[in-house]
Amino acid sequence: MIKVTVLYPNGPGKTFDMSYYLASHMPMVKQRIGAALKGMAVDEGLGGVEPGAPPPYLAIGHLFFESLDAFKLAFATHGVPIVADVPNYTNSQPVIQVNEVRL
Amino acid sequence: MIKVTVLYPNGPGKTFDMSYYLASHMPMVKQRIGAALKGMAVDEGLGGVEPGAPPPYLAIGHLFFESLDAFKLAFATHGVPIVADVPNYTNSQPVIQVNEVRL
């Protein structure tokens, strides 16, 4: 299983609208990608490991695909409108990583 | 639900022994924390979103807890031996983030 992880870095002046992300962005992603999307997950950064430390990332989104090819096809087909929606909920430039799920 | 995400940054000379991590480190974490640990997940970085780009993180581990207090207690009780095992599988300094699972 492939997990595409989208990390939104925290920093001075960085904002993230979790309500929009959950209610509008992620449902749009799901609707566009359709059956190739095997699952999704959303994490909201609360903090670092030290008490009072800010979270390195404001939010982390995860998209699951059966294979690398399935992800590549979905991104090639639907990437443009999905990426175009990002400024509607954050001014943070996302870091994207493609993972293989090992456990 | 609380998800503690441990990210191992990639970089020149950085190494990560996934076999040791899966076969020894994560089982040790599970055994030590016990019932307070509600789940775990491991991702292996394959690449960035651009073809041929390296993954920002060599690996990402996730630990699930029912509450922030449950995590804090587990980390206070078992953190030292868990952290002490890190050099046995990587020379990457992990970035740790505490998340609330939103989806």
N, CA and C atoms of all chains as a GROMACS GRO file, in nm:
protein
  618
    1MET      N    1   0.084  -0.120   0.000
    1MET     CA    2   0.000   0.000   0.000
    1MET      C    3   0.088   0.125   0.000
    2ILE      N    4   0.046   0.223  -0.078
    2ILE     CA    5   0.117   0.350  -0.086
    2ILE      C    6   0.042   0.455  -0.003
    3LYS      N    7   0.118   0.529   0.078
    3LYS     CA    8   0.059   0.638   0.156
    3LYS      C    9   0.129   0.769   0.114
    4VAL      N   10   0.051   0.861   0.058
    4VAL     CA   11   0.106   0.991   0.021
    4VAL      C   12   0.077   1.086   0.136
    5THR      N   13   0.184   1.139   0.196
    5THR     CA   14   0.173   1.221   0.315
    5THR      C   15   0.202   1.367   0.279
    6VAL      N   16   0.109   1.454   0.314
    6VAL     CA   17   0.119   1.596   0.281
    6VAL      C   18   0.133   1.672   0.413
    7LEU      N   19   0.250   1.732   0.433
    7LEU     CA   20   0.282   1.798   0.560
    7LEU      C   21   0.282   1.949   0.541
    8TYR      N   22   0.211   2.020   0.628
    8TYR     CA   23   0.199   2.165   0.619
    8TYR      C   24   0.285   2.229   0.728
    9PRO      N   25   0.404   2.280   0.691
    9PRO     CA   26   0.496   2.332   0.793
    9PRO      C   27   0.438   2.447   0.873
   10ASN      N   28   0.465   2.444   1.002
   10ASN     CA   29   0.433   2.554   1.093
   10ASN      C   30   0.539   2.663   1.079
   11GLY      N   31   0.511   2.781   1.125
   11GLY     CA   32   0.608   2.889   1.120
   11GLY      C   33   0.538   3.022   1.146
   12PRO      N   34   0.618   3.129   1.160
   12PRO     CA   35   0.558   3.260   1.189
   12PRO      C   36   0.458   3.300   1.081
   13GLY      N   37   0.336   3.335   1.122
   13GLY     CA   38   0.234   3.381   1.027
   13GLY      C   39   0.167   3.271   0.949
   14LYS      N   40   0.206   3.145   0.971
   14LYS     CA   41   0.144   3.035   0.896
   14LYS      C   42   0.007   3.002   0.955
   15THR      N   43  -0.090   2.984   0.866
   15THR     CA   44  -0.226   2.954   0.911
   15THR      C   45  -0.277   2.830   0.837
   16PHE      N   46  -0.373   2.763   0.899
   16PHE     CA   47  -0.433   2.644   0.839
   16PHE      C   48  -0.578   2.638   0.885
   17ASP      N   49  -0.670   2.637   0.790
   17ASP     CA   50  -0.814   2.633   0.819
   17ASP      C   51  -0.860   2.487   0.819
   18MET      N   52  -0.855   2.425   0.938
   18MET     CA   53  -0.889   2.283   0.948
   18MET      C   54  -1.035   2.256   0.911
   19SER      N   55  -1.124   2.350   0.943
   19SER     CA   56  -1.266   2.329   0.909
   19SER      C   57  -1.284   2.318   0.758
   20TYR      N   58  -1.223   2.408   0.682
   20TYR     CA   59  -1.232   2.402   0.536
   20TYR      C   60  -1.168   2.275   0.482
   21TYR      N   61  -1.054   2.241   0.540
   21TYR     CA   62  -0.980   2.122   0.494
   21TYR      C   63  -1.065   1.996   0.508
   22LEU      N   64  -1.132   1.984   0.625
   22LEU     CA   65  -1.212   1.864   0.652
   22LEU      C   66  -1.346   1.865   0.578
   23ALA      N   67  -1.405   1.983   0.568
   23ALA     CA   68  -1.542   1.990   0.514
   23ALA      C   69  -1.545   2.010   0.363
   24SER      N   70  -1.436   2.062   0.306
   24SER     CA   71  -1.439   2.095   0.164
   24SER      C   72  -1.324   2.032   0.085
   25HIS      N   73  -1.200   2.055   0.130
   25HIS     CA   74  -1.086   2.007   0.050
   25HIS      C   75  -1.081   1.855   0.041
   26MET      N   76  -1.081   1.789   0.154
   26MET     CA   77  -1.065   1.643   0.151
   26MET      C   78  -1.184   1.574   0.082
   27PRO      N   79  -1.308   1.617   0.105
   27PRO     CA   80  -1.419   1.558   0.028
   27PRO      C   81  -1.403   1.579  -0.122
   28MET      N   82  -1.351   1.695  -0.164
   28MET     CA   83  -1.327   1.720  -0.306
   28MET      C   84  -1.222   1.624  -0.361
   29VAL      N   85  -1.115   1.604  -0.285
   29VAL     CA   86  -1.010   1.510  -0.326
   29VAL      C   87  -1.069   1.370  -0.343
   30LYS      N   88  -1.150   1.330  -0.246
   30LYS     CA   89  -1.211   1.197  -0.249
   30LYS      C   90  -1.303   1.182  -0.370
   31GLN      N   91  -1.382   1.285  -0.394
   31GLN     CA   92  -1.477   1.279  -0.504
   31GLN      C   93  -1.404   1.274  -0.639
   32ARG      N   94  -1.298   1.353  -0.654
   32ARG     CA   95  -1.226   1.357  -0.781
   32ARG      C   96  -1.150   1.227  -0.807
   33ILE      N   97  -1.078   1.178  -0.707
   33ILE     CA   98  -0.994   1.059  -0.729
   33ILE      C   99  -1.080   0.933  -0.739
   34GLY      N  100  -1.186   0.929  -0.664
   34GLY     CA  101  -1.278   0.816  -0.675
   34GLY      C  102  -1.221   0.687  -0.620
   35ALA      N  103  -1.249   0.577  -0.690
   35ALA     CA  104  -1.219   0.443  -0.638
   35ALA      C  105  -1.069   0.418  -0.620
   36ALA      N  106  -0.984   0.495  -0.690
   36ALA     CA  107  -0.839   0.474  -0.676
   36ALA      C  108  -0.790   0.515  -0.537
   37LEU      N  109  -0.870   0.598  -0.469
   37LEU     CA  110  -0.833   0.641  -0.333
   37LEU      C  111  -0.882   0.537  -0.233
   38LYS      N  112  -0.790   0.471  -0.166
   38LYS     CA  113  -0.826   0.360  -0.079
   38LYS      C  114  -0.851   0.403   0.065
   39GLY      N  115  -0.818   0.529   0.096
   39GLY     CA  116  -0.842   0.578   0.231
   39GLY      C  117  -0.777   0.713   0.250
   40MET      N  118  -0.819   0.783   0.353
   40MET     CA  119  -0.756   0.910   0.383
   40MET      C  120  -0.752   0.928   0.535
   41ALA      N  121  -0.659   1.012   0.581
   41ALA     CA  122  -0.645   1.041   0.724
   41ALA      C  123  -0.597   1.185   0.738
   42VAL      N  124  -0.638   1.248   0.847
   42VAL     CA  125  -0.599   1.387   0.873
   42VAL      C  126  -0.555   1.399   1.019
   43ASP      N  127  -0.438   1.458   1.038
   43ASP     CA  128  -0.386   1.484   1.172
   43ASP      C  129  -0.373   1.634   1.192
   44GLU      N  130  -0.410   1.681   1.310
   44GLU     CA  131  -0.392   1.822   1.345
   44GLU      C  132  -0.277   1.833   1.445
   45GLY      N  133  -0.177   1.912   1.413
   45GLY     CA  134  -0.061   1.925   1.501
   45GLY      C  135  -0.097   1.994   1.631
   46LEU      N  136  -0.065   1.929   1.743
   46LEU     CA  137  -0.091   1.988   1.875
   46LEU      C  138   0.036   2.046   1.936
   47GLY      N  139   0.148   1.980   1.914
   47GLY     CA  140   0.271   2.027   1.976
   47GLY      C  141   0.386   1.936   1.940
   48GLY      N  142   0.502   1.971   1.995
   48GLY     CA  143   0.619   1.884   1.983
   48GLY      C  144   0.620   1.789   2.101
   49VAL      N  145   0.734   1.723   2.121
   49VAL     CA  146   0.738   1.627   2.231
   49VAL      C  147   0.769   1.697   2.364
   50GLU      N  148   0.838   1.812   2.357
   50GLU     CA  149   0.864   1.887   2.480
   50GLU      C  150   0.740   1.969   2.516
   51PRO      N  151   0.706   1.979   2.646
   51PRO     CA  152   0.588   2.056   2.687
   51PRO      C  153   0.597   2.201   2.635
   52GLY      N  154   0.491   2.248   2.573
   52GLY     CA  155   0.484   2.386   2.524
   52GLY      C  156   0.548   2.408   2.389
   53ALA      N  157   0.617   2.309   2.335
   53ALA     CA  158   0.680   2.326   2.203
   53ALA      C  159   0.573   2.327   2.094
   54PRO      N  160   0.589   2.413   1.993
   54PRO     CA  161   0.491   2.415   1.884
   54PRO      C  162   0.507   2.291   1.797
   55PRO      N  163   0.399   2.251   1.728
   55PRO     CA  164   0.412   2.137   1.637
   55PRO      C  165   0.494   2.178   1.514
   56PRO      N  166   0.584   2.092   1.467
   56PRO     CA  167   0.659   2.123   1.344
   56PRO      C  168   0.565   2.144   1.224
   57TYR      N  169   0.452   2.073   1.224
   57TYR     CA  170   0.354   2.085   1.115
   57TYR      C  171   0.217   2.121   1.172
   58LEU      N  172   0.150   2.215   1.104
   58LEU     CA  173   0.016   2.255   1.148
   58LEU      C  174  -0.083   2.142   1.126
   59ALA      N  175  -0.064   2.069   1.016
   59ALA     CA  176  -0.155   1.959   0.983
   59ALA      C  177  -0.079   1.863   0.893
   60ILE      N  178  -0.125   1.737   0.894
   60ILE     CA  179  -0.067   1.635   0.806
   60ILE      C  180  -0.184   1.556   0.746
   61GLY      N  181  -0.189   1.551   0.613
   61GLY     CA  182  -0.291   1.472   0.546
   61GLY      C  183  -0.228   1.349   0.482
   62HIS      N  184  -0.305   1.240   0.479
   62HIS     CA  185  -0.254   1.115   0.420
   62HIS      C  186  -0.356   1.060   0.320
   63LEU      N  187  -0.308   1.019   0.205
   63LEU     CA  188  -0.393   0.956   0.103
   63LEU      C  189  -0.336   0.818   0.070
   64PHE      N  190  -0.424   0.719   0.069
   64PHE     CA  191  -0.380   0.581   0.045
   64PHE      C  192  -0.416   0.536  -0.096
   65PHE      N  193  -0.321   0.470  -0.160
   65PHE     CA  194  -0.340   0.413  -0.294
   65PHE      C  195  -0.287   0.270  -0.294
   66GLU      N  196  -0.340   0.190  -0.387
   66GLU     CA  197  -0.298   0.051  -0.392
   66GLU      C  198  -0.156   0.036  -0.446
   67SER      N  199  -0.114   0.128  -0.532
   67SER     CA  200   0.018   0.116  -0.594
   67SER      C  201   0.069   0.254  -0.630
   68LEU      N  202   0.199   0.260  -0.658
   68LEU     CA  203   0.262   0.384  -0.702
   68LEU      C  204   0.200   0.430  -0.834
   69ASP      N  205   0.173   0.335  -0.922
   69ASP     CA  206   0.113   0.371  -1.052
   69ASP      C  207  -0.027   0.432  -1.033
   70ALA      N  208  -0.103   0.376  -0.941
   70ALA     CA  209  -0.237   0.430  -0.915
   70ALA      C  210  -0.229   0.573  -0.863
   71PHE      N  211  -0.131   0.600  -0.776
   71PHE     CA  212  -0.113   0.738  -0.727
   71PHE      C  213  -0.071   0.830  -0.841
   72LYS      N  214   0.028   0.786  -0.920
   72LYS     CA  215   0.078   0.871  -1.029
   72LYS      C  216  -0.032   0.907  -1.127
   73LEU      N  217  -0.114   0.808  -1.160
   73LEU     CA  218  -0.225   0.832  -1.253
   73LEU      C  219  -0.325   0.932  -1.192
   74ALA      N  220  -0.357   0.912  -1.065
   74ALA     CA  221  -0.452   1.002  -0.999
   74ALA      C  222  -0.397   1.144  -0.992
   75PHE      N  223  -0.268   1.156  -0.961
   75PHE     CA  224  -0.208   1.289  -0.948
   75PHE      C  225  -0.200   1.357  -1.085
   76ALA      N  226  -0.165   1.280  -1.188
   76ALA     CA  227  -0.157   1.337  -1.324
   76ALA      C  228  -0.294   1.383  -1.371
   77THR      N  229  -0.398   1.310  -1.332
   77THR     CA  230  -0.532   1.339  -1.379
   77THR      C  231  -0.598   1.451  -1.297
   78HIS      N  232  -0.579   1.449  -1.167
   78HIS     CA  233  -0.655   1.539  -1.077
   78HIS      C  234  -0.567   1.635  -0.997
   79GLY      N  235  -0.435   1.628  -1.017
   79GLY     CA  236  -0.344   1.709  -0.935
   79GLY      C  237  -0.368   1.859  -0.945
   80VAL      N  238  -0.394   1.908  -1.066
   80VAL     CA  239  -0.404   2.053  -1.085
   80VAL      C  240  -0.517   2.116  -1.003
   81PRO      N  241  -0.642   2.068  -1.013
   81PRO     CA  242  -0.747   2.130  -0.930
   81PRO      C  243  -0.728   2.109  -0.781
   82ILE      N  244  -0.667   1.997  -0.744
   82ILE     CA  245  -0.644   1.971  -0.601
   82ILE      C  246  -0.542   2.070  -0.546
   83VAL      N  247  -0.431   2.087  -0.618
   83VAL     CA  248  -0.327   2.180  -0.574
   83VAL      C  249  -0.379   2.324  -0.576
   84ALA      N  250  -0.465   2.354  -0.674
   84ALA     CA  251  -0.519   2.491  -0.686
   84ALA      C  252  -0.606   2.530  -0.567
   85ASP      N  253  -0.658   2.430  -0.495
   85ASP     CA  254  -0.744   2.458  -0.380
   85ASP      C  255  -0.664   2.490  -0.254
   86VAL      N  256  -0.535   2.458  -0.253
   86VAL     CA  257  -0.454   2.472  -0.131
   86VAL      C  258  -0.457   2.614  -0.072
   87PRO      N  259  -0.443   2.720  -0.153
   87PRO     CA  260  -0.445   2.856  -0.095
   87PRO      C  261  -0.578   2.891  -0.029
   88ASN      N  262  -0.684   2.813  -0.053
   88ASN     CA  263  -0.812   2.839   0.013
   88ASN      C  264  -0.812   2.801   0.160
   89TYR      N  265  -0.712   2.722   0.204
   89TYR     CA  266  -0.712   2.685   0.346
   89TYR      C  267  -0.578   2.706   0.417
   90THR      N  268  -0.473   2.736   0.342
   90THR     CA  269  -0.345   2.758   0.411
   90THR      C  270  -0.252   2.846   0.330
   91ASN      N  271  -0.161   2.915   0.401
   91ASN     CA  272  -0.052   2.987   0.336
   91ASN      C  273   0.081   2.913   0.356
   92SER      N  274   0.071   2.789   0.402
   92SER     CA  275   0.189   2.706   0.423
   92SER      C  276   0.215   2.625   0.296
   93GLN      N  277   0.340   2.618   0.257
   93GLN     CA  278   0.378   2.544   0.136
   93GLN      C  279   0.396   2.397   0.174
   94PRO      N  280   0.307   2.308   0.128
   94PRO     CA  281   0.316   2.170   0.176
   94PRO      C  282   0.439   2.095   0.127
   95VAL      N  283   0.487   2.008   0.215
   95VAL     CA  284   0.594   1.912   0.184
   95VAL      C  285   0.525   1.779   0.158
   96ILE      N  286   0.555   1.717   0.043
   96ILE     CA  287   0.486   1.593   0.008
   96ILE      C  288   0.585   1.478   0.002
   97GLN      N  289   0.545   1.369   0.062
   97GLN     CA  290   0.630   1.249   0.064
   97GLN      C  291   0.546   1.128   0.024
   98VAL      N  292   0.603   1.044  -0.062
   98VAL     CA  293   0.539   0.919  -0.101
   98VAL      C  294   0.601   0.806  -0.021
   99ASN      N  295   0.518   0.731   0.050
   99ASN     CA  296   0.564   0.624   0.138
   99ASN      C  297   0.511   0.489   0.095
  100GLU      N  298   0.586   0.387   0.132
  100GLU     CA  299   0.529   0.253   0.132
  100GLU      C  300   0.491   0.219   0.276
  101VAL      N  301   0.368   0.172   0.293
  101VAL     CA  302   0.323   0.134   0.427
  101VAL      C  303   0.390   0.002   0.464
  102ARG      N  304   0.465   0.001   0.573
  102ARG     CA  305   0.538  -0.119   0.615
  102ARG      C  306   0.473  -0.185   0.738
  103LEU      N  307   0.391  -0.107   0.807
  103LEU     CA  308   0.323  -0.164   0.926
  103LEU      C  309   0.200  -0.080   0.951
  104MET      N  310  -0.850   1.078   1.952
  104MET     CA  311  -0.732   0.990   1.950
  104MET      C  312  -0.607   1.072   1.922
  105ILE      N  313  -0.500   1.039   1.993
  105ILE     CA  314  -0.371   1.108   1.977
  105ILE      C  315  -0.279   1.021   1.892
  106LYS      N  316  -0.217   1.083   1.793
  106LYS     CA  317  -0.118   1.014   1.711
  106LYS      C  318   0.016   1.086   1.727
  107VAL      N  319   0.114   1.015   1.780
  107VAL     CA  320   0.248   1.070   1.793
  107VAL      C  321   0.329   1.026   1.672
  108THR      N  322   0.373   1.124   1.594
  108THR     CA  323   0.441   1.095   1.467
  108THR      C  324   0.589   1.126   1.481
  109VAL      N  325   0.671   1.027   1.448
  109VAL     CA  326   0.817   1.039   1.461
  109VAL      C  327   0.876   1.035   1.320
  110LEU      N  328   0.934   1.148   1.279
  110LEU     CA  329   0.982   1.162   1.141
  110LEU      C  330   1.135   1.160   1.142
  111TYR      N  331   1.194   1.077   1.056
  111TYR     CA  332   1.339   1.063   1.048
  111TYR      C  333   1.388   1.133   0.922
  112PRO      N  334   1.445   1.256   0.938
  112PRO     CA  335   1.484   1.332   0.819
  112PRO      C  336   1.589   1.263   0.734
  113ASN      N  337   1.571   1.273   0.604
  113ASN     CA  338   1.667   1.228   0.505
  113ASN      C  339   1.777   1.332   0.494
  114GLY      N  340   1.887   1.297   0.434
  114GLY     CA  341   1.996   1.391   0.414
  114GLY      C  342   2.124   1.316   0.380
  115PRO      N  343   2.229   1.389   0.343
  115PRO     CA  344   2.355   1.324   0.306
  115PRO      C  345   2.408   1.238   0.420
  116GLY      N  346   2.434   1.112   0.391
  116GLY     CA  347   2.491   1.022   0.490
  116GLY      C  348   2.392   0.966   0.591
  117LYS      N  349   2.265   1.005   0.578
  117LYS     CA  350   2.165   0.956   0.674
  117LYS      C  351   2.126   0.813   0.638
  118THR      N  352   2.118   0.729   0.739
  118THR     CA  353   2.082   0.589   0.717
  118THR      C  354   1.968   0.550   0.811
  119PHE      N  355   1.894   0.448   0.770
  119PHE     CA  356   1.782   0.399   0.852
  119PHE      C  357   1.769   0.248   0.826
  120ASP      N  358   1.780   0.170   0.932
  120ASP     CA  359   1.772   0.024   0.920
  120ASP      C  360   1.627  -0.018   0.944
  121MET      N  361   1.550  -0.027   0.836
  121MET     CA  362   1.408  -0.058   0.847
  121MET      C  363   1.385  -0.198   0.905
  122SER      N  364   1.474  -0.292   0.874
  122SER     CA  365   1.458  -0.428   0.927
  122SER      C  366   1.464  -0.428   1.080
  123TYR      N  367   1.564  -0.359   1.134
  123TYR     CA  368   1.577  -0.350   1.280
  123TYR      C  369   1.457  -0.277   1.340
  124TYR      N  370   1.416  -0.171   1.274
  124TYR     CA  371   1.304  -0.090   1.324
  124TYR      C  372   1.178  -0.173   1.336
  125LEU      N  373   1.150  -0.252   1.232
  125LEU     CA  374   1.027  -0.333   1.230
  125LEU      C  375   1.038  -0.457   1.320
  126ALA      N  376   1.156  -0.518   1.322
  126ALA     CA  377   1.169  -0.646   1.392
  126ALA      C  378   1.208  -0.630   1.538
  127SER      N  379   1.267  -0.517   1.574
  127SER     CA  380   1.317  -0.505   1.711
  127SER      C  381   1.266  -0.378   1.782
  128HIS      N  382   1.282  -0.262   1.719
  128HIS     CA  383   1.246  -0.138   1.790
  128HIS      C  384   1.096  -0.128   1.818
  129MET      N  385   1.015  -0.140   1.712
  129MET     CA  386   0.871  -0.121   1.732
  129MET      C  387   0.810  -0.229   1.823
  130PRO      N  388   0.851  -0.356   1.811
  130PRO     CA  389   0.801  -0.454   1.908
  130PRO      C  390   0.841  -0.421   2.052
  131MET      N  391   0.961  -0.367   2.071
  131MET     CA  392   1.005  -0.327   2.205
  131MET      C  393   0.917  -0.214   2.258
  132VAL      N  394   0.888  -0.116   2.171
  132VAL     CA  395   0.800  -0.004   2.210
  132VAL      C  396   0.663  -0.058   2.253
  133LYS      N  397   0.611  -0.149   2.173
  133LYS     CA  398   0.480  -0.207   2.201
  133LYS      C  399   0.479  -0.283   2.334
  134GLN      N  400   0.583  -0.360   2.354
  134GLN     CA  401   0.591  -0.441   2.475
  134GLN      C  402   0.604  -0.353   2.599
  135ARG      N  403   0.685  -0.247   2.588
  135ARG     CA  404   0.705  -0.161   2.705
  135ARG      C  405   0.580  -0.079   2.738
  136ILE      N  406   0.519  -0.019   2.636
  136ILE     CA  407   0.405   0.070   2.663
  136ILE      C  408   0.281  -0.011   2.699
  137GLY      N  409   0.265  -0.125   2.637
  137GLY     CA  410   0.154  -0.213   2.674
  137GLY      C  411   0.020  -0.160   2.629
  138ALA      N  412  -0.081  -0.177   2.715
  138ALA     CA  413  -0.220  -0.150   2.677
  138ALA      C  414  -0.246  -0.003   2.644
  139ALA      N  415  -0.162   0.088   2.692
  139ALA     CA  416  -0.182   0.230   2.661
  139ALA      C  417  -0.159   0.260   2.514
  140LEU      N  418  -0.086   0.171   2.447
  140LEU     CA  419  -0.059   0.190   2.304
  140LEU      C  420  -0.175   0.130   2.225
  141LYS      N  421  -0.249   0.217   2.154
  141LYS     CA  422  -0.370   0.173   2.087
  141LYS      C  423  -0.346   0.130   1.943
  142GLY      N  424  -0.226   0.156   1.893
  142GLY     CA  425  -0.195   0.114   1.756
  142GLY      C  426  -0.062   0.174   1.713
  143MET      N  427  -0.005   0.118   1.608
  143MET     CA  428   0.118   0.173   1.553
  143MET      C  429   0.117   0.158   1.402
  144ALA      N  430   0.195   0.243   1.337
  144ALA     CA  431   0.205   0.237   1.191
  144ALA      C  432   0.346   0.280   1.152
  145VAL      N  433   0.395   0.225   1.043
  145VAL     CA  434   0.530   0.256   0.994
  145VAL      C  435   0.525   0.282   0.844
  146ASP      N  436   0.580   0.396   0.803
  146ASP     CA  437   0.591   0.430   0.661
  146ASP      C  438   0.737   0.438   0.622
  147GLU      N  439   0.768   0.385   0.505
  147GLU     CA  440   0.904   0.396   0.450
  147GLU      C  441   0.903   0.497   0.336
  148GLY      N  442   0.987   0.600   0.346
  148GLY     CA  443   0.990   0.702   0.242
  148GLY      C  444   1.042   0.649   0.110
  149LEU      N  445   0.964   0.668   0.004
  149LEU     CA  446   1.005   0.624  -0.129
  149LEU      C  447   1.056   0.741  -0.213
  150GLY      N  448   0.992   0.857  -0.197
  150GLY     CA  449   1.032   0.970  -0.278
  150GLY      C  450   0.946   1.091  -0.248
  151GLY      N  451   0.976   1.198  -0.319
  151GLY     CA  452   0.892   1.317  -0.312
  151GLY      C  453   0.782   1.305  -0.416
  152VAL      N  454   0.716   1.415  -0.442
  152VAL     CA  455   0.607   1.409  -0.540
  152VAL      C  456   0.660   1.422  -0.682
  153GLU      N  457   0.775   1.488  -0.699
  153GLU     CA  458   0.835   1.497  -0.832
  153GLU      C  459   0.911   1.368  -0.863
  154PRO      N  460   0.903   1.319  -0.986
  154PRO     CA  461   0.974   1.195  -1.021
  154PRO      C  462   1.124   1.207  -0.991
  155GLY      N  463   1.178   1.108  -0.921
  155GLY     CA  464   1.320   1.106  -0.891
  155GLY      C  465   1.361   1.185  -0.769
  156ALA      N  466   1.268   1.264  -0.711
  156ALA     CA  467   1.303   1.342  -0.592
  156ALA      C  468   1.317   1.248  -0.472
  157PRO      N  469   1.415   1.275  -0.384
  157PRO     CA  470   1.430   1.191  -0.265
  157PRO      C  471   1.319   1.220  -0.165
  158PRO      N  472   1.285   1.123  -0.080
  158PRO     CA  473   1.184   1.150   0.023
  158PRO      C  474   1.241   1.246   0.127
  159PRO      N  475   1.162   1.342   0.175
  159PRO     CA  476   1.209   1.430   0.283
  159PRO      C  477   1.244   1.352   0.409
  160TYR      N  478   1.173   1.240   0.432
  160TYR     CA  479   1.199   1.158   0.550
  160TYR      C  480   1.227   1.014   0.508
  161LEU      N  481   1.328   0.954   0.571
  161LEU     CA  482   1.361   0.814   0.540
  161LEU      C  483   1.250   0.721   0.589
  162ALA      N  484   1.192   0.755   0.702
  162ALA     CA  485   1.086   0.673   0.760
  162ALA      C  486   1.003   0.761   0.852
  163ILE      N  487   0.878   0.719   0.872
  163ILE     CA  488   0.788   0.788   0.965
  163ILE      C  489   0.716   0.681   1.047
  164GLY      N  490   0.727   0.693   1.178
  164GLY     CA  491   0.657   0.601   1.267
  164GLY      C  492   0.544   0.674   1.338
  165HIS      N  493   0.436   0.601   1.364
  165HIS     CA  494   0.319   0.661   1.431
  165HIS      C  495   0.278   0.573   1.550
  166LEU      N  496   0.251   0.637   1.662
  166LEU     CA  497   0.201   0.566   1.781
  166LEU      C  498   0.069   0.629   1.823
  167PHE      N  499  -0.030   0.546   1.846
  167PHE     CA  500  -0.164   0.595   1.882
  167PHE      C  501  -0.191   0.576   2.032
  168PHE      N  502  -0.249   0.682   2.090
  168PHE     CA  503  -0.288   0.679   2.231
  168PHE      C  504  -0.430   0.735   2.244
  169GLU      N  505  -0.497   0.695   2.352
  169GLU     CA  506  -0.634   0.740   2.369
  169GLU      C  507  -0.642   0.888   2.406
  170SER      N  508  -0.541   0.938   2.474
  170SER     CA  509  -0.542   1.078   2.520
  170SER      C  510  -0.401   1.130   2.531
  171LEU      N  511  -0.391   1.262   2.542
  171LEU     CA  512  -0.262   1.327   2.561
  171LEU      C  513  -0.199   1.281   2.693
  172ASP      N  514  -0.282   1.268   2.796
  172ASP     CA  515  -0.230   1.225   2.926
  172ASP      C  516  -0.174   1.083   2.918
  173ALA      N  517  -0.242   0.997   2.842
  173ALA     CA  518  -0.194   0.859   2.827
  173ALA      C  519  -0.057   0.857   2.759
  174PHE      N  520  -0.040   0.943   2.657
  174PHE     CA  521   0.090   0.952   2.590
  174PHE      C  522   0.196   1.006   2.686
  175LYS      N  523   0.164   1.114   2.758
  175LYS     CA  524   0.263   1.176   2.847
  175LYS      C  525   0.309   1.078   2.955
  176LEU      N  526   0.214   1.003   3.007
  176LEU     CA  527   0.250   0.904   3.110
  176LEU      C  528   0.340   0.796   3.050
  177ALA      N  529   0.304   0.748   2.931
  177ALA     CA  530   0.384   0.644   2.866
  177ALA      C  531   0.524   0.694   2.835
  178PHE      N  532   0.534   0.819   2.788
  178PHE     CA  533   0.664   0.873   2.751
  178PHE      C  534   0.750   0.897   2.875
  179ALA      N  535   0.685   0.945   2.984
  179ALA     CA  536   0.758   0.968   3.108
  179ALA      C  537   0.810   0.837   3.165
  180THR      N  538   0.730   0.731   3.149
  180THR     CA  539   0.765   0.602   3.208
  180THR      C  540   0.866   0.525   3.123
  181HIS      N  541   0.847   0.528   2.990
  181HIS     CA  542   0.924   0.441   2.901
  181HIS      C  543   1.010   0.514   2.800
  182GLY      N  544   1.009   0.648   2.804
  182GLY     CA  545   1.079   0.725   2.702
  182GLY      C  546   1.229   0.699   2.696
  183VAL      N  547   1.293   0.687   2.812
  183VAL     CA  548   1.439   0.677   2.815
  183VAL      C  549   1.490   0.554   2.740
  184PRO      N  550   1.442   0.432   2.771
  184PRO     CA  551   1.494   0.316   2.696
  184PRO      C  552   1.453   0.318   2.548
  185ILE      N  553   1.337   0.376   2.519
  185ILE     CA  554   1.294   0.382   2.378
  185ILE      C  555   1.387   0.475   2.299
  186VAL      N  556   1.413   0.593   2.353
  186VAL     CA  557   1.501   0.689   2.286
  186VAL      C  558   1.644   0.633   2.277
  187ALA      N  559   1.686   0.561   2.380
  187ALA     CA  560   1.822   0.506   2.382
  187ALA      C  561   1.845   0.404   2.271
  188ASP      N  562   1.738   0.346   2.220
  188ASP     CA  563   1.750   0.245   2.113
  188ASP      C  564   1.765   0.308   1.974
  189VAL      N  565   1.735   0.436   1.962
  189VAL     CA  566   1.734   0.502   1.829
  189VAL      C  567   1.867   0.487   1.755
  190PRO      N  568   1.984   0.510   1.820
  190PRO     CA  569   2.111   0.497   1.746
  190PRO      C  570   2.137   0.356   1.693
  191ASN      N  571   2.061   0.257   1.740
  191ASN     CA  572   2.078   0.121   1.688
  191ASN      C  573   2.022   0.104   1.548
  192TYR      N  574   1.940   0.199   1.501
  192TYR     CA  575   1.884   0.182   1.365
  192TYR      C  576   1.895   0.305   1.277
  193THR      N  577   1.937   0.419   1.334
  193THR     CA  578   1.949   0.536   1.246
  193THR      C  579   2.048   0.638   1.304
  194ASN      N  580   2.108   0.717   1.214
  194ASN     CA  581   2.189   0.832   1.257
  194ASN      C  582   2.113   0.962   1.229
  195SER      N  583   1.984   0.950   1.199
  195SER     CA  584   1.899   1.065   1.174
  195SER      C  585   1.835   1.109   1.305
  196GLN      N  586   1.834   1.237   1.330
  196GLN     CA  587   1.776   1.292   1.454
  196GLN      C  588   1.626   1.308   1.434
  197PRO      N  589   1.542   1.227   1.500
  197PRO     CA  590   1.400   1.233   1.470
  197PRO      C  591   1.332   1.364   1.511
  198VAL      N  592   1.235   1.401   1.430
  198VAL     CA  593   1.145   1.514   1.459
  198VAL      C  594   1.016   1.451   1.511
  199ILE      N  595   0.969   1.498   1.626
  199ILE     CA  596   0.850   1.436   1.686
  199ILE      C  597   0.737   1.537   1.693
  200GLN      N  598   0.620   1.492   1.653
  200GLN     CA  599   0.503   1.579   1.655
  200GLN      C  600   0.387   1.504   1.720
  201VAL      N  601   0.315   1.573   1.808
  201VAL     CA  602   0.195   1.516   1.870
  201VAL      C  603   0.073   1.570   1.796
  202ASN      N  604  -0.011   1.480   1.747
  202ASN     CA  605  -0.127   1.518   1.668
  202ASN      C  606  -0.257   1.473   1.733
  203GLU      N  607  -0.363   1.545   1.699
  203GLU     CA  608  -0.497   1.493   1.724
  203GLU      C  609  -0.548   1.437   1.592
  204VAL      N  610  -0.597   1.315   1.595
  204VAL     CA  611  -0.652   1.254   1.474
  204VAL      C  612  -0.788   1.319   1.446
  205ARG      N  613  -0.800   1.380   1.328
  205ARG     CA  614  -0.923   1.448   1.293
  205ARG      C  615  -1.006   1.370   1.191
  206LEU      N  616  -0.940   1.280   1.120
  206LEU     CA  617  -1.010   1.197   1.019
  206LEU      C  618  -0.927   1.071   1.000
   0.00000   0.00000   0.00000
